[in-house]
Amino acid sequence: VQLQASGGGLVQPGGSLRLSCAASGFTFDDYAMAWYRQAPGKQRELVATITSDRITNYPDSVKERFTISRDNIKRTVYLQMNSLKPEDTAVYYCQRPPNAWGQGTQVTVSS
């Protein structure tokens, strides 16, 4: 299993970013996928999940701002992040549950 995350960067508060996670080494269509994040000094937290049937779920902290989606042909899962806040600053990881992780991509929200 390989998961390659990309798309992070520096953005001003209120801005947007789209993260991508390219997957290989397994039957992508069959699996739920997830995004997590970890800020300095904090535990890794779940940001979004999407099932193989495209059912999505979000914690209250990102609901209405973040959208997870998937393209089964491209074998890629996305995280569209809008209205970004400084507290969204973290390393973002994609995951194939339960225990396959990508390498992480840094998102910094700062003016």
C-alpha positions in Angstrom: 0.0 0.0 0.0 1.3 3.4 -0.9 -0.4 6.8 -0.2 1.2 10.0 -1.6 -0.3 13.2 -0.2 0.3 16.6 -1.8 -1.1 20.1 -2.0 -0.2 21.6 1.3 1.3 25.0 1.6 1.0 28.5 3.2 -2.3 30.2 2.9 -3.8 33.3 4.5 -6.8 33.0 6.9 -10.0 32.7 4.9 -8.2 31.1 2.0 -8.5 27.7 0.4 -6.4 24.7 -0.4 -7.0 21.3 -2.0 -5.1 18.3 -0.8 -4.7 15.2 -2.9 -3.7 11.6 -1.9 -2.8 9.2 -4.7 -3.2 5.6 -3.7 -1.7 2.4 -5.1 -1.1 -1.2 -4.1 -4.7 -2.1 -3.3 -8.2 -2.1 -4.8 -9.0 1.5 -4.1 -12.7 1.3 -5.0 -13.3 -1.2 -2.1 -11.9 0.9 0.7 -13.0 3.8 2.8 -10.5 6.6 3.0 -9.8 9.3 5.6 -7.8 12.4 6.3 -6.3 13.2 9.6 -4.2 16.1 10.9 -1.7 16.6 13.7 -0.7 20.0 15.0 2.5 20.6 17.0 2.1 19.2 20.5 -1.3 17.7 19.8 -2.7 14.3 19.1 -3.5 13.3 15.6 -7.2 14.0 14.9 -9.7 12.8 12.3 -10.7 15.4 9.8 -12.9 13.6 7.3 -13.9 10.2 6.1 -15.4 8.8 2.9 -16.7 5.3 2.4 -16.5 3.3 -0.8 -20.1 4.4 -1.3 -19.1 8.0 -1.0 -20.8 8.6 2.4 -18.8 11.3 4.1 -18.4 12.3 7.8 -16.7 15.3 9.5 -16.1 16.5 13.0 -17.8 19.7 14.0 -14.5 21.6 13.8 -14.3 21.4 10.0 -18.0 20.7 9.0 -19.3 23.1 6.4 -15.7 24.2 5.6 -14.0 20.9 4.5 -15.1 18.5 1.8 -13.7 15.1 1.2 -14.2 13.4 -2.2 -12.7 10.6 -4.3 -12.0 9.8 -7.9 -11.9 6.0 -8.2 -10.5 6.2 -11.8 -7.6 8.3 -10.7 -7.3 6.4 -7.4 -7.2 9.6 -5.6 -8.9 11.1 -2.5 -9.2 14.9 -2.1 -9.7 17.3 0.8 -11.1 20.7 -0.2 -10.5 23.1 2.6 -12.2 26.5 2.6 -12.4 29.3 5.0 -9.2 28.2 6.6 -8.3 29.3 10.1 -4.9 29.5 11.9 -6.1 26.6 14.1 -6.2 24.4 10.9 -2.4 24.6 10.8 -1.1 21.0 10.9 0.5 18.2 9.0 -2.3 16.5 7.1 -2.2 12.7 6.5 -4.3 10.5 4.3 -5.2 7.1 5.6 -6.6 3.8 4.3 -8.2 2.5 7.4 -7.2 1.0 9.7 -3.5 1.4 9.6 -2.0 2.5 6.2 -0.7 6.1 6.2 0.7 8.6 3.7 3.7 10.7 4.5 1.8 13.9 5.4 1.7 17.4 3.9 2.1 20.6 5.8 -0.7 23.2 5.9 0.1 26.5 7.4 -2.6 29.2 7.8 -1.1 32.5 8.6 -1.1 36.1 7.6 
